[in-house]
Amino acid sequence: MYLTAEKKQEIFGKYGKSNTDTGSAEGQIALFSYRINHLTEHLKSNKKDYSTERALVILVGKRRRLLNYLKDIEISRYRAIIKELGIRK
């Protein structure tokens, strides 16, 4: 599988508070971004994989809701995660 436990710990360690902090909004957004990038690359070569396309749309929606939550709660954390991940231009 493309997402191993070690890779998850690395993502949460880099963007969350610690390796085991799986509940922070920043960690979840980073994990969703990693998965979105992976699915996007998959869809470039498999254009008719509609189930993966649907999963990608669902993940983008989840990430968008988390970003909106973070923006409403604390705008500085929102700006920091956006800048780190390079989601916006």
DSSP file (Angstrom, degrees, kcal/mol; ACC not computed):
  #  RESIDUE AA STRUCTURE BP1 BP2  ACC     N-H-->O    O-->H-N    N-H-->O    O-->H-N    TCO  KAPPA ALPHA  PHI   PSI    X-CA   Y-CA   Z-CA
    1    1 A M              0   0    0      0, 0.0     3,-0.1     0, 0.0     0, 0.0   0.000 360.0 360.0 360.0 150.7    0.0    0.0    0.0
    2    2 A Y        +     0   0    0      1,-0.2     2,-0.7     2,-0.0     5,-0.0   0.702 360.0  57.8 -75.2 -20.0    1.2    3.5   -0.7
    3    3 A L  S    S-     0   0    0      4,-0.0    -1,-0.2     3,-0.0     2,-0.1  -0.869  71.4-178.5-119.1  99.1    0.5    4.8    2.8
    4    4 A T     >  -     0   0    0     -2,-0.7     4,-2.1    -3,-0.1     5,-0.1  -0.406  42.1-106.9 -90.4 169.5    2.4    2.9    5.5
    5    5 A A  H  > S+     0   0    0      1,-0.2     4,-2.3     2,-0.2     5,-0.2   0.862 121.0  54.3 -63.1 -36.2    2.3    3.4    9.2
    6    6 A E  H  > S+     0   0    0      2,-0.2     4,-2.1     1,-0.2    -1,-0.2   0.898 107.5  49.6 -66.0 -39.7    5.8    4.9    9.1
    7    7 A K  H  > S+     0   0    0      2,-0.2     4,-2.4     1,-0.2    -2,-0.2   0.896 110.3  50.8 -66.2 -39.8    4.7    7.5    6.4
    8    8 A K  H  X S+     0   0    0     -4,-2.1     4,-2.8     2,-0.2     5,-0.2   0.926 110.2  49.3 -61.9 -44.7    1.7    8.4    8.5
    9    9 A Q  H  X S+     0   0    0     -4,-2.3     4,-2.4     1,-0.2    -1,-0.2   0.878 110.3  51.6 -62.4 -37.2    3.9    9.0   11.6
   10   10 A E  H  X S+     0   0    0     -4,-2.1     4,-1.9     2,-0.2    -1,-0.2   0.921 111.5  46.5 -64.8 -43.7    6.3   11.1    9.5
   11   11 A I  H  X S+     0   0    0     -4,-2.4     4,-2.5     2,-0.2     5,-0.5   0.937 115.7  44.9 -64.1 -47.4    3.4   13.3    8.3
   12   12 A F  H  X S+     0   0    0     -4,-2.8     4,-1.9     1,-0.2     6,-0.2   0.854 112.5  52.6 -67.3 -33.7    1.9   13.7   11.7
   13   13 A G  H  < S+     0   0    0     -4,-2.4    -1,-0.2    -5,-0.2    -2,-0.2   0.868 114.1  42.6 -67.4 -36.0    5.3   14.3   13.2
   14   14 A K  H  < S+     0   0    0     -4,-1.9    -2,-0.2    -5,-0.2    -1,-0.2   0.904 131.4  20.3 -77.6 -42.2    6.0   17.1   10.7
   15   15 A Y  H  < S+     0   0    0     -4,-2.5    -3,-0.2    -5,-0.2    12,-0.2   0.707 118.4  59.1-104.6 -23.9    2.7   18.8   10.7
   16   16 A G  S  < S-     0   0    0     -4,-1.9     3,-0.1    -5,-0.5     6,-0.1  -0.130  96.4 -96.3 -91.1-166.8    1.1   17.8   14.0
   17   17 A K  S    S-     0   0    0      4,-0.2     2,-0.3     1,-0.2    -4,-0.1   0.810  99.1 -11.6 -82.6 -30.8    2.3   18.3   17.5
   18   18 A S  S >  S-     0   0    0     -6,-0.2     3,-1.0     3,-0.1    -1,-0.2  -0.920  79.0 -88.1-154.7 178.5    3.9   14.8   17.7
   19   19 A N  T 3  S+     0   0    0     -2,-0.3    -6,-0.2     1,-0.2    -7,-0.2   0.802 126.8  44.2 -64.5 -28.5    4.0   11.4   15.9
   20   20 A T  T 3  S+     0   0    0      1,-0.1     2,-1.8    -8,-0.1    -1,-0.2   0.391  82.2 105.8 -98.7   3.3    0.9   10.2   17.8
   21   21 A D    <   +     0   0    0     -3,-1.0     3,-0.5     1,-0.2    -4,-0.2  -0.562  34.0 151.0 -84.7  78.0   -1.1   13.4   17.4
   22   22 A T        +     0   0    0     -2,-1.8    -1,-0.2     1,-0.2    -2,-0.0   0.521  60.6  63.6 -87.0  -5.6   -3.5   12.1   14.8
   23   23 A G  S    S+     0   0    0     -3,-0.2    -1,-0.2     4,-0.1    -2,-0.1   0.573  71.9 109.8 -97.5  -9.6   -6.4   14.3   15.9
   24   24 A S  S  > S-     0   0    0     -3,-0.5     4,-2.2     1,-0.1     5,-0.2  -0.371  70.7-130.1 -69.7 146.9   -5.0   17.8   15.1
   25   25 A A  H  > S+     0   0    0      1,-0.2     4,-2.5     2,-0.2     5,-0.2   0.890 107.4  53.5 -63.2 -39.8   -6.5   19.6   12.2
   26   26 A E  H  > S+     0   0    0      1,-0.2     4,-2.3     2,-0.2    -1,-0.2   0.913 109.2  48.2 -63.2 -42.5   -3.1   20.3   10.7
   27   27 A G  H  > S+     0   0    0      2,-0.2     4,-2.2     1,-0.2    -1,-0.2   0.909 113.1  47.3 -63.8 -42.8   -2.1   16.7   10.8
   28   28 A Q  H  X S+     0   0    0     -4,-2.2     4,-2.7     2,-0.2    -2,-0.2   0.900 111.4  50.8 -66.8 -40.0   -5.3   15.6    9.2
   29   29 A I  H  X S+     0   0    0     -4,-2.5     4,-2.3     2,-0.2    -2,-0.2   0.910 111.1  49.0 -63.1 -41.8   -5.1   18.2    6.5
   30   30 A A  H  X S+     0   0    0     -4,-2.3     4,-2.1     2,-0.2    -2,-0.2   0.899 111.8  48.8 -64.6 -40.6   -1.6   17.2    5.7
   31   31 A L  H  X S+     0   0    0     -4,-2.2     4,-2.3     2,-0.2    -2,-0.2   0.923 111.8  48.6 -65.6 -43.9   -2.6   13.5    5.5
   32   32 A F  H  X S+     0   0    0     -4,-2.7     4,-2.7     1,-0.2    -2,-0.2   0.894 110.1  52.6 -61.9 -39.3   -5.5   14.4    3.2
   33   33 A S  H  X S+     0   0    0     -4,-2.3     4,-2.4     2,-0.2    -1,-0.2   0.900 108.6  49.9 -64.2 -40.8   -3.2   16.4    1.0
   34   34 A Y  H  X S+     0   0    0     -4,-2.1     4,-1.9     2,-0.2    -1,-0.2   0.930 113.7  45.3 -61.8 -45.3   -0.8   13.5    0.7
   35   35 A R  H  X S+     0   0    0     -4,-2.3     4,-2.6     2,-0.2    -2,-0.2   0.883 111.3  53.0 -66.7 -38.6   -3.7   11.2   -0.3
   36   36 A I  H  X S+     0   0    0     -4,-2.7     4,-2.4     1,-0.2    -1,-0.2   0.915 109.0  49.4 -62.7 -43.2   -5.1   13.7   -2.7
   37   37 A N  H  X S+     0   0    0     -4,-2.4     4,-2.0     2,-0.2    -1,-0.2   0.898 111.6  49.3 -62.7 -40.4   -1.8   14.1   -4.5
   38   38 A H  H  X S+     0   0    0     -4,-1.9     4,-2.0     1,-0.2    -2,-0.2   0.932 112.7  46.0 -64.8 -46.1   -1.5   10.3   -4.7
   39   39 A L  H  X S+     0   0    0     -4,-2.6     4,-2.4     1,-0.2    -2,-0.2   0.859 109.5  55.5 -66.5 -35.0   -5.0    9.9   -6.2
   40   40 A T  H  X S+     0   0    0     -4,-2.4     4,-1.2     2,-0.2    -1,-0.2   0.916 108.2  48.0 -63.0 -43.2   -4.4   12.7   -8.6
   41   41 A E  H  X S+     0   0    0     -4,-2.0     4,-0.8     1,-0.2     3,-0.3   0.895 111.1  51.6 -63.9 -39.2   -1.3   11.0  -10.0
   42   42 A H  H >X S+     0   0    0     -4,-2.0     4,-1.4     1,-0.2     3,-0.7   0.905 108.1  51.5 -62.3 -42.2   -3.3    7.8  -10.3
   43   43 A L  H 3< S+     0   0    0     -4,-2.4    -1,-0.2     1,-0.2    -2,-0.2   0.723  97.0  67.9 -72.2 -20.7   -6.1    9.4  -12.2
   44   44 A K  H 3< S+     0   0    0     -4,-1.2    -1,-0.2    -3,-0.3     3,-0.2   0.859 113.5  30.2 -64.6 -33.5   -3.7   11.0  -14.7
   45   45 A S  H << S+     0   0    0     -4,-0.8     2,-0.4    -3,-0.7    -2,-0.2   0.624 124.5  47.6 -99.6 -15.1   -2.9    7.5  -16.0
   46   46 A N    ><  +     0   0    0     -4,-1.4     3,-1.5    -5,-0.1    -1,-0.2  -0.683  63.8 168.0-125.4  76.7   -6.3    5.9  -15.3
   47   47 A K  T 3  S+     0   0    0     -2,-0.4    -1,-0.1     1,-0.3    -4,-0.1   0.736  73.4  51.3 -66.4 -25.1   -8.8    8.4  -16.6
   48   48 A K  T 3  S+     0   0    0      1,-0.1     2,-1.7     2,-0.0    -1,-0.3   0.243  72.0 114.8-100.1  14.4  -11.8    6.1  -16.4
   49   49 A D    <>  +     0   0    0     -3,-1.5     4,-1.6     1,-0.2     3,-0.1  -0.628  37.5 170.3 -83.2  84.4  -11.4    5.0  -12.8
   50   50 A Y  H  >  +     0   0    0     -2,-1.7     4,-2.2     1,-0.2    -1,-0.2   0.776  68.7  58.5 -74.9 -27.6  -14.6    6.7  -11.6
   51   51 A S  H  > S+     0   0    0      2,-0.2     4,-2.0     1,-0.2    -1,-0.2   0.892 108.9  46.2 -69.2 -37.2  -14.6    5.1   -8.1
   52   52 A T  H  > S+     0   0    0      2,-0.2     4,-2.3     1,-0.2    -2,-0.2   0.873 110.1  54.5 -69.0 -36.6  -11.2    6.7   -7.4
   53   53 A E  H  X S+     0   0    0     -4,-1.6     4,-2.0     2,-0.2    -2,-0.2   0.900 108.6  48.4 -62.3 -40.8  -12.4   10.0   -8.9
   54   54 A R  H  X S+     0   0    0     -4,-2.2     4,-2.2     2,-0.2    -1,-0.2   0.912 110.3  50.9 -65.6 -42.6  -15.3    9.9   -6.4
   55   55 A A  H  X S+     0   0    0     -4,-2.0     4,-2.3     1,-0.2    -2,-0.2   0.875 109.1  52.5 -62.1 -37.2  -13.0    9.1   -3.5
   56   56 A L  H  X S+     0   0    0     -4,-2.3     4,-2.4     2,-0.2    -1,-0.2   0.913 108.4  49.3 -64.8 -42.9  -10.8   12.1   -4.6
   57   57 A V  H  X S+     0   0    0     -4,-2.0     4,-1.9     1,-0.2    -2,-0.2   0.896 111.2  50.2 -63.6 -40.2  -13.8   14.4   -4.6
   58   58 A I  H  X S+     0   0    0     -4,-2.2     4,-2.2     2,-0.2    -2,-0.2   0.914 110.9  49.1 -64.2 -43.2  -14.8   13.2   -1.1
   59   59 A L  H  X S+     0   0    0     -4,-2.3     4,-2.6     1,-0.2    -2,-0.2   0.896 108.9  52.0 -64.3 -40.3  -11.3   13.8    0.2
   60   60 A V  H  X S+     0   0    0     -4,-2.4     4,-2.3     1,-0.2    -1,-0.2   0.904 110.0  50.1 -62.9 -39.4  -11.1   17.3   -1.2
   61   61 A G  H  X S+     0   0    0     -4,-1.9     4,-2.2     2,-0.2    -2,-0.2   0.895 110.1  49.5 -64.7 -40.6  -14.4   18.1    0.5
   62   62 A K  H  X S+     0   0    0     -4,-2.2     4,-2.2     2,-0.2    -2,-0.2   0.922 112.4  47.6 -63.8 -43.7  -13.2   16.7    3.8
   63   63 A R  H  X S+     0   0    0     -4,-2.6     4,-2.5     1,-0.2    -2,-0.2   0.901 110.6  52.3 -64.2 -39.4  -10.0   18.8    3.6
   64   64 A R  H  X S+     0   0    0     -4,-2.3     4,-2.4     2,-0.2    -1,-0.2   0.901 109.2  49.6 -63.0 -41.4  -12.0   21.9    2.6
   65   65 A R  H  X S+     0   0    0     -4,-2.2     4,-2.2     2,-0.2    -1,-0.2   0.900 111.5  48.7 -65.0 -40.5  -14.2   21.5    5.7
   66   66 A L  H  X S+     0   0    0     -4,-2.2     4,-2.6     2,-0.2    -2,-0.2   0.897 111.2  50.3 -65.7 -39.5  -11.2   21.1    8.0
   67   67 A L  H  X S+     0   0    0     -4,-2.5     4,-2.4     2,-0.2    -2,-0.2   0.903 110.2  49.8 -64.9 -40.6   -9.6   24.1    6.4
   68   68 A N  H  X S+     0   0    0     -4,-2.4     4,-2.0     2,-0.2    -2,-0.2   0.909 111.1  49.9 -63.1 -41.2  -12.8   26.1    7.0
   69   69 A Y  H  X S+     0   0    0     -4,-2.2     4,-2.2     1,-0.2    -2,-0.2   0.934 112.1  47.1 -60.5 -47.2  -12.9   25.0   10.6
   70   70 A L  H  X S+     0   0    0     -4,-2.6     4,-2.5     1,-0.2     8,-0.4   0.873 110.2  52.9 -65.1 -37.1   -9.3   26.0   11.1
   71   71 A K  H  < S+     0   0    0     -4,-2.4    -1,-0.2     1,-0.2    -2,-0.2   0.884 111.9  45.7 -65.5 -37.9   -9.9   29.3    9.5
   72   72 A D  H  < S+     0   0    0     -4,-2.0    -2,-0.2    -5,-0.2    -1,-0.2   0.862 118.8  41.2 -72.3 -36.0  -12.8   30.0   11.8
   73   73 A I  H  < S-     0   0    0     -4,-2.2     2,-0.3     1,-0.2    -2,-0.2   0.961 135.6  -4.5 -78.1 -55.0  -11.0   28.9   15.0
   74   74 A E     X  -     0   0    0     -4,-2.5     4,-1.6    -5,-0.2     3,-0.4  -0.843  55.2-165.4-149.5 104.9   -7.5   30.4   14.5
   75   75 A I  H  > S+     0   0    0     -2,-0.3     4,-2.5     1,-0.2     5,-0.2   0.783  88.4  60.0 -64.6 -30.4   -6.5   32.2   11.3
   76   76 A S  H  > S+     0   0    0      2,-0.2     4,-2.0     1,-0.2    -1,-0.2   0.906 106.0  47.0 -67.5 -40.3   -2.8   32.1   12.0
   77   77 A R  H  > S+     0   0    0     -3,-0.4     4,-2.3     2,-0.2     5,-0.2   0.885 111.8  52.6 -65.5 -38.1   -2.8   28.2   12.1
   78   78 A Y  H  X S+     0   0    0     -4,-1.6     4,-2.1    -8,-0.4    -2,-0.2   0.941 110.7  46.1 -61.1 -49.1   -4.8   28.2    8.9
   79   79 A R  H  X S+     0   0    0     -4,-2.5     4,-2.1     1,-0.2    -1,-0.2   0.869 111.7  52.7 -64.0 -36.6   -2.3   30.5    7.1
   80   80 A A  H  X S+     0   0    0     -4,-2.0     4,-2.4     2,-0.2    -1,-0.2   0.923 111.1  44.5 -66.3 -44.6    0.6   28.5    8.4
   81   81 A I  H  X S+     0   0    0     -4,-2.3     4,-2.3     2,-0.2     5,-0.2   0.869 112.5  52.5 -70.6 -35.2   -0.7   25.1    7.1
   82   82 A I  H  X>S+     0   0    0     -4,-2.1     4,-1.5    -5,-0.2     5,-1.2   0.917 112.7  45.2 -62.9 -42.9   -1.7   26.6    3.7
   83   83 A K  H  <5S+     0   0    0     -4,-2.1    -2,-0.2    -5,-0.2    -1,-0.2   0.905 113.7  49.1 -68.6 -41.7    1.8   28.1    3.3
   84   84 A E  H  <5S+     0   0    0     -4,-2.4    -2,-0.2     1,-0.2    -1,-0.2   0.911 118.6  37.7 -64.5 -43.8    3.6   24.8    4.4
   85   85 A L  H  <5S-     0   0    0     -4,-2.3    -1,-0.2    -5,-0.2    -2,-0.2   0.679  99.9-133.2 -84.5 -17.9    1.5   22.6    2.1
   86   86 A G  T  <5 +     0   0    0     -4,-1.5    -3,-0.2    -5,-0.2    -4,-0.1   0.889  53.4 147.5  68.3  38.4    1.4   25.0   -0.8
   87   87 A I      < +     0   0    0     -5,-1.2     2,-0.2    -6,-0.2    -4,-0.1   0.900  60.0  44.2 -74.2 -40.8   -2.3   24.5   -1.3
   88   88 A R              0   0    0     -6,-0.4     0, 0.0     1,-0.1     0, 0.0  -0.581 360.0 360.0-102.1 165.7   -3.1   28.0   -2.5
   89   89 A K              0   0    0     -2,-0.2    -1,-0.1     0, 0.0    -2,-0.0   0.467 360.0 360.0 -77.2 360.0   -1.2   30.2   -4.9
